[in-house]
Amino acid sequence: MTVELRGHHLLCLLTYVGNGYSATFSAAYDKVVERLNSGKEVEIVRGPDAICRALIAEE
């Protein structure tokens, strides 16, 4: 299964360290990073992606 990402998250991933975010968001982001590091393919999408969905789930 591919990891869905919006284009700007390709840049965000370069500097992400998990500081300044909610615990829920950071945990979801960390899972995305793990999936990418394990070699999962990326699909660029326009709408909510694997990272944004963590924010939606918090609302």
Secondary structure, DSSP 8 states (H G I E B T S, - for coil): --EEE-HHHHHHHHH--STTS-HHHHHHHHHHHHHHHTT--EEE-SS--TTHHHHHHH-
